[in-house]
Amino acid sequence: VGFGVGYRDEEAGGGEQGAKDAGVPIVVAVNKVDLPAANPMRVRQELLQHGVMVEEFGGDVLSADVSAKYGQGMDDLLEKILLQAELLELKANPKRAAQGTVIEAQLDVGKGPVATVLVTNGTLRVGDSFVVGLYDGRVRAMLDERGKAVQEAGPGIPVQVLGLSGVPQAGDMLIAMDADRAAEIAQTRQRLEREKQLRIKSRGVKLTDIGKMLAEGEVTTLNIVLKGDVDGSVQALADALAQLSTAEVQVEVIHRGVGAINESDVLLAATAGAIIIGFHVRPDANARNLAAREGVDIRLYNIIYEAIEDVRAALEGMLAPEEREVLLGTAEVRQLFKVPRVGTVAGCYVTEGVIDRRGRVRVVRDGIQIYEGELASLKRFKDDVREVREGFECGLNIAGFNDIKVGDVIECYRVEAVARTLAGATDGES
C-alpha cells in the first residue's frame, strides 16, 4: 500500500518470489495513494529490499500509483499491463480448444467444487469437458466477475467454473478435451499422486520432538499436512512455511488440500511423522478419533501469521504457553424453529460427549467453521438445562447467530491454559 511494505505485503511476497522463479514479469500497483499519509516513493524504495527494482530506480519493473477505492490511476495501470503484454508478444487463438490457469479454488457449500480460471488460450464454453490438475469435469456453468452466467469465455477472461469432480490447486492448468480422455488422464494423475504419498517415508518428526533432535545435533525435517478452506490461502501459507527452513530443520509441506481434515490426512501424517495444520477448517469426528489413537498433532488456525509464528517459534525452541481447547461434545442440527424475539432455535441431537450451557460453541458446515460464539439458551423440551449428554435431544440458540442450517454440526468446547514445551513436556514428561 501507499504507506510502505507491511506484513501483509511481505506475506504476499511469496507470490513475487514465485513470479521470479517462473520467469514471469511483475507489474507493481501502489494502492491507497488517495490517503494523505501515502508515500509511493517509500514503497518503491522498500521494494528494493525484496529484489524488486522499478523503472524509476533504473529497473525493468513497471509500476503505477492507484486508488482502488476511487479508481484513480487505473487507466495508467491497464496501459502498463497492455504494454507488458505487447513486449512479451502475448497472443492467443480464440478458435482452438481452451486452456487456462486456476487462480483460486474452493469447495462451495451449495455449488460444490468451484475454480476461478483465467482462460489463456482458446475459448471455454458451457458443456466442454476438461482436465485440471488431478480432476476431470464438464463445464456445468460459468460465472463472470459479477456473478452473472456466461456461455463462453475467451483469452484473457477470468470465469468461475462449476462442474469439477474435485478441488484443484491454484496454478493448475485447465485443458479442454474429449471427456473419455480427460477421465483417463485424471485417473492416471490420481494414481501417481497416491503412489507418491505411499512412497513418503517416516523421515519427519513431530513438533514436540524438534527441540530434542536439535539438542542432539541432528538435522531433521518437519513434515506438514496442510488443509484450508480456500486454495489461495493454502498456497500462501505453504509458501510461507517453506521459507522457515533453516540449516538444522527443513520444513516440508508433504500434502496440501482444500476441505475438512479427514482420516486420509491423519493416516498420511501418521505415516510421515507429520503434523497437521488446519486453516479455517476442522477435523471430522472420525479424523479426530484416529488422530488421538495415532498420536497425530493437529493444530488449527484462523489467521495465517499465527500459524507461521507458531511454527517459527517451534523451530527456534521458543514455544510459549498456549490456550488449548478441550472438545466437550458435538451435536447435529436436525430441525429449525423460528421463535419471536429469540431468533432461530436449532433442534439438535447430541452425537458425542456433552453440550454445556457455559461452554463456547462453533458451527461447522461441511467441515468448514462458519461461526464461533456462545450459547444464548439450552433447553430440554421447555426447561432450561445446564447440559445435555450424548444420545439426547435439545434445543439451543446461539447468541448473535441465526444463519444455522439443518445438517450443521455444533461443537461445544472450553479453553484451558496449557503449558507446552518443544521437548514434549506436555505430552509425556509432565
Secondary structure, DSSP 8 states (H G I E B T S, - for coil): -TT---HHHHHTHHHHHHHHHHT---EEEE--TTSTT--HHHHHHHHHTTT--BGGGT-SBEEEE-BTTTTBTHHHHHHHHHHHHHHTT----TTSB-EEEEEEEEEETTTEEEEEEEEEESBEETT-EEEETTEEEEEEEEE-TTS-EESEE-TT-EEEEEEESS---TT-EEEE--HHHHHHHHHHHHHHHHHHHHH--S----GGGHHHHHHTT--EEEEEEEEESBHHHHHHHHHHHHTT--SSEEEEEEEEEES-B-HHHHHHHHHHT-EEEEESB-B-HHHHHHHHHHT--EEEESSHHHHHHHHHHHHTT----EEEEEEEEEEEEEEEEEETTTEEEEEEEEEEEEEETTSEEEEEETTEEEEEEEEEEEEETTEE-SEEETT-EEEEEETT-----TT-EEEEEEEEEE---TTSIIIII-
